[in-house]
């Protein structure tokens, strides 16, 4: 696959998606968003791909935000349309049924932080800086920041990040649970590959249903979420991989999962 604004490769069941506008610190214009939609739609349909690693080109930025030059031109109708379109790309990533690991290799600001929050998990390099500076521009988050940030870090801390609009360090992002781990920049992708390898060794449908249970369950009451979990657990028990996984354990051998 080739894209104007992304580097894409796949190997060992991992798709590597790199946003590639380093001269603009990988800022998200609509062309980048449509390339992301196309890449993730293709990944969704490719059963060989089990995990996505998403990062930014260059050593300075994951993504320094939505493209401010584009934002500058929007009026009310186009801005609403723009936001719906961008949100739908992030929803696609969040609900892909295959984990996406964001490797935050520098600035993850505004839309960059929002993109990372739509990913399944986040690793940050020690030099990373995260934040939601939209209010400094007379704007507010439009790619889910006002919704996903409080869900990840709690309302009070999210309000401080959104309203004071101070960028936070990787260490602080780790302390508040915005990123899962902080690693040296040189080890960022290797660490994501280690996590990916562990995920890939597990049953694909079990991974998919677990993500569904967490993503949908988070929006439900506890009894509703538990009901969803019981239903998906039941579906897991109808898979060939459940038979293989439990049998392999009893026979003291590694499981050979097929995704069926
Ligand atoms: N949209 C469009 N272009 C952006 C951008 C964005 N969000 N962030 C950076 N760029 C561009 C700059 O305009 C500059 O382009 P130029 O060389 O053509 O002038 C280039 O990327 C490099 O950025 P620069 O500001 O020179 O780098 P820096 O190291 O001095 O500062 C930042 C880095 C991230 C602190 C600074 O670029 C910044 O504040 N960016 C905007 C962050 C933001 O508000 N994001 C939320 C948007 S809603």
Boltz pocket constraint, residues with backbone or C-beta under 6 A from the ligand:
constraints:
  - pocket:
      binder: B
      contacts: [[A, 22], [A, 23], [A, 24], [A, 25], [A, 27], [A, 28], [A, 64], [A, 65], [A, 66], [A, 67], [A, 68], [A, 69], [A, 107], [A, 109], [A, 110], [A, 111], [A, 133], [A, 134], [A, 137], [A, 139]]
      max_distance: 6.0
